[in-house]
Amino acid sequence: MKLLVVVCALVAVTLVGRSEGYACIPCSEVTCDELPTDCERVSDVCGCCQLCATKEGESCGMYSPSCESGTTCLYPELPAGEDAVQYMYSYWGTCISSKK
């Protein structure tokens, strides 16, 4: 199970770094939303705006902000024969404590 989390994290970092499947517009053309003061801030996928991190127990995935500190996004078990990258784009995980 931990191996699946590590593989998913590595794939996510690789995809975000290359922005495959997601077209970023220049940050100068982006208007960022104001955030509440009581949330942990993380960068959006393009690095233009800050977003509130996804909290423990909330759904997470390729199209949501990163999980808050001390948590990681855990996806359901990868079905046999399923492409890992496509799987991460198609399914949602849950932010869980990384200390468990």
Residue pairs with C-beta under 8 A, 6 or more apart in sequence:
1 74
1 77
4 74
4 75
4 77
4 78
5 72
5 73
5 74
5 75
7 84
8 73
8 75
8 84
8 88
8 93
9 72
9 73
11 84
11 85
11 88
12 62
12 73
12 88
15 21
15 62
15 85
15 88
16 45
19 45
19 46
21 89
22 45
22 46
24 45
24 46
24 47
24 48
25 46
27 46
27 47
27 48
30 46
30 48
30 49
32 48
32 49
32 50
33 49
35 41
35 50
35 51
35 52
36 52
39 52
39 53
40 52
40 53
40 68
40 69
41 50
41 51
41 52
41 53
42 50
42 51
42 52
42 53
42 65
42 66
42 68
43 49
43 50
43 51
44 50
44 51
44 65
51 65
52 65
53 65
53 66
53 67
53 68
53 69
54 60
54 64
54 65
54 66
54 67
54 68
54 71
54 73
54 95
55 67
55 68
55 71
55 95
56 67
56 68
56 70
56 71
56 95
56 96
56 97
57 94
57 95
57 96
58 94
58 95
59 92
59 93
59 94
59 95
60 66
60 67
60 73
60 92
60 93
60 94
60 95
61 73
61 75
61 88
61 91
61 92
61 93
62 88
62 89
64 92
66 73
67 73
67 95
68 95
70 97
70 98
70 99
71 95
71 96
71 97
71 98
72 95
72 96
72 98
73 93
73 94
73 95
73 96
74 93
74 94
74 95
74 96
75 87
75 88
75 91
75 92
75 93
76 91
76 93
78 84
78 87
79 87
